[in-house]
Amino acid sequence: MSWVEIDDVGLGRVVVELQPTVLEVFQARVQQTTRLHLRMLAIEHRGPNDQGHQQVHLANHGGAGVTLTVPEVHWVRLWPLLEQARAQQYPFQQY
């Protein structure tokens, strides 16, 4: 299992954890966890916003999720974890 703790511009302290079949996003400010099975996970990198912070939307395909807005200092740790999640998705996309 892997995880990264970041400071999100809008959400505050966030922990993104990759488990064998699930990606979870924990938010410190609210008692809310976004839990996405790798089989249903869509990672949409939206690029930098007008302040230069990287944005990525993590959701179920066509469904609800969470958008992270991350300063570059945290992005360099978050993006490799998301790439790892993408790599782990492959076995779940085949029957």
Secondary structure as the mmCIF struct_conf table of DSSP 4:
data_model
#
loop_
_struct_conf.conf_type_id
_struct_conf.id
_struct_conf.beg_label_comp_id
_struct_conf.beg_label_asym_id
_struct_conf.beg_label_seq_id
_struct_conf.end_label_comp_id
_struct_conf.end_label_asym_id
_struct_conf.end_label_seq_id
STRN STRN1 SER A 2 ASP A 8
TURN_TY1_P TURN_TY1_P1 VAL A 9 LEU A 11
STRN STRN2 GLY A 12 LEU A 18
BEND BEND1 PRO A 20 THR A 21
STRN STRN3 VAL A 22 GLN A 27
BEND BEND2 ALA A 28 GLN A 31
STRN STRN4 THR A 33 HIS A 37
TURN_TY1_P TURN_TY1_P2 LEU A 38 MET A 40
STRN STRN5 LEU A 41 PRO A 48
TURN_TY1_P TURN_TY1_P3 ASP A 50 GLN A 51
BEND BEND3 GLY A 52 GLY A 52
STRN STRN6 GLN A 54 ASN A 60
TURN_TY1_P TURN_TY1_P4 HIS A 61 GLY A 62
BEND BEND4 GLY A 63 GLY A 63
STRN STRN7 GLY A 65 VAL A 70
HELX_RH_AL_P HELX_RH_AL_P1 GLU A 72 GLN A 89
HELX_RH_3T_P HELX_RH_3T_P1 TYR A 90 GLN A 93
#
